Amino acid sequence: MTSTLEIKINKIAKSRVSDYDVNNVPFGKCFSDHMFIAEYADGAWQKAYIEPYQNVPLSYATSALHYGQAIFEGMKAYKNDAGEVSLFRPIENFNRLNKSAIRMAMPEVPEEIFMGGLIELLKLDAAWVPQSETGSLYIRPFIIATDEAIGVKASETYKFIIITCPAGKYYSEPIKVLVETNYFRAVHGGVGFVKAAGNYGRSLYPTKLAQQKGYQQVIWTDSKTHQYVEESGTMNLMFVIGDTLLTPELSDTILSGITRNSVLSLAKLWGMKIEERKISIREVLTAHGNGTLKEAFGCGTAATIAQIVSIGYEGKDYDLPAVETRKFSNKVDETLRNIRKGKIKDEMNWMMKVH
Ligand SMILES: *Cc1c(COP(=O)(O)O)cnc(C)c1O
């Protein structure tokens, strides 16, 4: 097996970028000019190439479609005022993709394929990275099982693919969340700690039920007792109670978010009290009752910080303090945006310049 694969590049004849206003396109529906693909067969990554973004023929028997042997990552590239493109903590996404691969009996991707492919792709599609204040290029690396076979077994062939799409003005409206006490997202021994495709398909129905009741998202609770909060939608969950930042401790039912880790790192840098532990919904509501619950928010790559304005539990809504009063989460949101946009010193060395 060769450790470095030559990336064959087949450039698009004419860029489509001028057909769009990348600072204003709706998120997730318009894809950049190129995509990166690496193919795995006979126990090794065989070839790597960049092609124009396009539909490809796949057999309807493709194993990923039937049994969900599919994993993904979500990350972003940012453009500063000088037009330079940088990635935020990309090695963390690389490591997590491989953690997901192991759990789903898929081959790990070597770093030179992941990072090499990503960097080449971003160089070609740099014009697609929005430069607006809150804009970024959303990057979706994923691996799918590609055996044309209906038997339930680990595939022998895979594709690692990277596609990207501009996220112009990503602004996340404050959300009302419903504590989910019937369905669960993740179970001990399961796959909740990795970005396996099936985790998301199964979450849609409970989310739809919550939306019918007027909430935007659910707060997932532990599958055994439904007493302890875990995540909010596809984001990690945090609270500020008194002067302490609280978040559920990592376990195999909680996805180890890179935003979560970054928020905790900044809180630590700022000398804030932090507790990573089990948090019961009772504790949160008690804090609400005695006025110490100051902030609640979800955090993840897509939204960075999604403010929670109301928590629904057992037929009652608990409204939280106004978003403008939330010192910590607003400061974190702004600081992360400034680091990513190169507006303040990147003390943590989180940014990797690519172009
Ligand atoms: C991706 C994801 C997150 C957030 O992870 P980031 O690395 O911060 O984007 C949180 N929870 C779930 C379930 C996720 O899939």
The ligand as a Tripos MOL2 file, in Angstrom:
@<TRIPOS>MOLECULE
LIG
   15    15     1     0     0
SMALL
NO_CHARGES

@<TRIPOS>ATOM
      1 C1        -21.7060   16.8440   15.1130 C.3       1 LIG1
      2 C2        -22.4700   16.7570   16.3740 C.ar      1 LIG1
      3 C3        -22.2600   17.6360   17.4530 C.ar      1 LIG1
      4 C4        -21.3590   18.8390   17.3720 C.3       1 LIG1
      5 O1        -20.0460   18.5490   17.0460 O.3       1 LIG1
      6 P1        -19.1160   19.7050   16.4940 P.3       1 LIG1
      7 O2        -17.8050   19.0440   16.3070 O.co2     1 LIG1
      8 O3        -19.0900   20.7700   17.5020 O.co2     1 LIG1
      9 O4        -19.7400   20.1720   15.2210 O.co2     1 LIG1
     10 C5        -22.9570   17.4260   18.6240 C.ar      1 LIG1
     11 N1        -23.8350   16.4160   18.7480 N.ar      1 LIG1
     12 C6        -24.0750   15.5720   17.7300 C.ar      1 LIG1
     13 C7        -25.0550   14.4750   17.9350 C.3       1 LIG1
     14 C8        -23.4080   15.7200   16.5150 C.ar      1 LIG1
     15 O5        -23.6590   14.8850   15.5190 O.3       1 LIG1
@<TRIPOS>BOND
     1     1     2 1
     2     2     3 ar
     3     2    14 ar
     4     3     4 1
     5     3    10 ar
     6     4     5 1
     7     5     6 1
     8     6     7 2
     9     6     8 1
    10     6     9 1
    11    10    11 ar
    12    11    12 ar
    13    12    13 1
    14    12    14 ar
    15    14    15 1
@<TRIPOS>SUBSTRUCTURE
     1 LIG1         1 GROUP 0 **** ****
